Amino acid sequence: MSFNSFGHVFRFSTWGESHGPAIGAIVDGCPPGLALSEADVQPWLDKRRPGTSRFTTQRQEPDQVRILSGVFDGQTTGTPISLMIENVDQRSKDYSDVANAYRPGHADYAYDAKYGFRDYRGGGRSSARETASRVAAGAVARLVIPEVRIRAYLVEVGGDAIDRAAYDDGAIDENPFFCPDRAAALRWEAIIDQARKAGSSVGAVVECVAEGVPAGWGAPLYAKLDSELASGMMSINAVKGVEIGDGFAAARLTGETNADPMRPGNDGKPVFLANHAGGIAGGIATGQPVIVRVALKPTSSILTPVETIGRDGAATDIRTKGRHDPCVGVRAAPVVEAMMALVLADQKLLNRAQIG
Ligand SMILES: Cc1cc2nc3c(=O)[nH]c(=O)nc-3n(C[C@H](O)[C@H](O)[C@H](O)COP(=O)(O)O)c2cc1C
């Protein structure tokens, strides 16, 4: 009943708090015999790491991962893989105001209402520091699904969307926003700078595409690939919406425009002429790219005072000082990729369990 775990066959649990000595993940159910070292995990953590540009929080965490178990002679043994990341740049004094007043948009009030007690330093367990643990677990998941290529990028910041015609895969790693449209990346610099200077913040939309998912992964009804992805993505901090394929826009199409027409292909498999469904039908992959979009709310911690109440119930205002991401969506792209890998690795093993 504690809900710190995700997955069925490839199952991971995360542990740790923002200002504790360390955070980490335990991956259980990983097949044996996969080559795994810290060097397989570190590059993905480096992509999510804070403090790499002025557009992210200035908390300086090296996020060096250590593998404590589950690997022998450079290979996974099939036993639980324990991954640990030390917290080295905690500044608990930044959070003294938060001990006594609830930050709107954060989990402060909800945690107190549920547990009657909370680690207020940086949000404790509710902090997005937890997402580093998922990224580490996601790196292991990627080894289970080498046939799949996963790419996440931002398609919207502060209501400003990319031009789809300008999409360039090569641009994604060239700017601090994982933005595939170079002109949009320049506009986003100004949007985020302006928000930060105004003591405000902006939201974002991250799109994630998984290519190479074979037709047949997924399950009907209660473990639909759509619902597993939605559940995984919704569990990421600050995510308030998830769309698969055309998502909400599909409700505005007609049957014939929303169809993904098929024609015979050379190898006996169909050629799809469109992908409105985002690569999933009846909860099962069709073999087309799996496409998910997630909406991230604007950062709640802002310098502009917001009305709130204290633990004593009295009205007060709170300005959230400390170091924060002016747009949390920017650092969410590697987290969304990791969650896609974690869901797909689990689905691959589930499919193997039933179908062989
Ligand atoms: C990668 C990432 C970084 C985040 N950084 C911050 C931050 O610096 N400041 C902040 O107020 N919220 C940040 N958040 C969001 C909060 O963790 C989240 O809004 C809060 O815990 C409440 O949870 P909820 O939004 O999921 O309801 C971040 C989220 C993600 C995914």
PDBQT file of the ligand as one rigid body, heavy atoms in Angstrom, charges set to zero:
ROOT
HETATM    1  C1  LIG A 401      12.298  17.431 -13.791  1.00  0.00    +0.000 C 
HETATM    2  C2  LIG A 401      11.398  18.204 -12.871  1.00  0.00    +0.000 A 
HETATM    3  C3  LIG A 401      11.912  19.264 -12.132  1.00  0.00    +0.000 A 
HETATM    4  C4  LIG A 401      11.099  19.993 -11.267  1.00  0.00    +0.000 A 
HETATM    5  N1  LIG A 401      11.629  21.084 -10.609  1.00  0.00    +0.000 NA
HETATM    6  C5  LIG A 401      10.816  21.855  -9.846  1.00  0.00    +0.000 A 
HETATM    7  C6  LIG A 401      11.307  23.043  -9.230  1.00  0.00    +0.000 A 
HETATM    8  O1  LIG A 401      12.489  23.389  -9.350  1.00  0.00    +0.000 OA
HETATM    9  N2  LIG A 401      10.443  23.788  -8.494  1.00  0.00    +0.000 N 
HETATM   10  C7  LIG A 401       9.119  23.447  -8.357  1.00  0.00    +0.000 A 
HETATM   11  O2  LIG A 401       8.370  24.171  -7.717  1.00  0.00    +0.000 OA
HETATM   12  N3  LIG A 401       8.624  22.323  -8.927  1.00  0.00    +0.000 NA
HETATM   13  C8  LIG A 401       9.441  21.527  -9.657  1.00  0.00    +0.000 A 
HETATM   14  N4  LIG A 401       8.917  20.397 -10.232  1.00  0.00    +0.000 N 
HETATM   15  C9  LIG A 401       7.520  20.030 -10.003  1.00  0.00    +0.000 C 
HETATM   16  C10 LIG A 401       7.232  19.585  -8.565  1.00  0.00    +0.000 C 
HETATM   17  O3  LIG A 401       8.078  18.534  -8.153  1.00  0.00    +0.000 OA
HETATM   18  C11 LIG A 401       5.758  19.178  -8.443  1.00  0.00    +0.000 C 
HETATM   19  O4  LIG A 401       4.943  20.139  -9.051  1.00  0.00    +0.000 OA
HETATM   20  C12 LIG A 401       5.332  19.058  -6.986  1.00  0.00    +0.000 C 
HETATM   21  O5  LIG A 401       6.067  18.026  -6.371  1.00  0.00    +0.000 OA
HETATM   22  C13 LIG A 401       3.821  18.754  -6.826  1.00  0.00    +0.000 C 
HETATM   23  O6  LIG A 401       3.480  17.590  -7.507  1.00  0.00    +0.000 OA
HETATM   24  P1  LIG A 401       2.452  17.578  -8.737  1.00  0.00    +0.000 P 
HETATM   25  O7  LIG A 401       2.732  18.797  -9.553  1.00  0.00    +0.000 OA
HETATM   26  O8  LIG A 401       2.800  16.310  -9.468  1.00  0.00    +0.000 OA
HETATM   27  O9  LIG A 401       1.070  17.588  -8.165  1.00  0.00    +0.000 OA
HETATM   28  C14 LIG A 401       9.720  19.640 -11.110  1.00  0.00    +0.000 A 
HETATM   29  C15 LIG A 401       9.211  18.573 -11.862  1.00  0.00    +0.000 A 
HETATM   30  C16 LIG A 401      10.009  17.867 -12.733  1.00  0.00    +0.000 A 
HETATM   31  C17 LIG A 401       9.441  16.730 -13.538  1.00  0.00    +0.000 C 
ENDROOT
TORSDOF 0
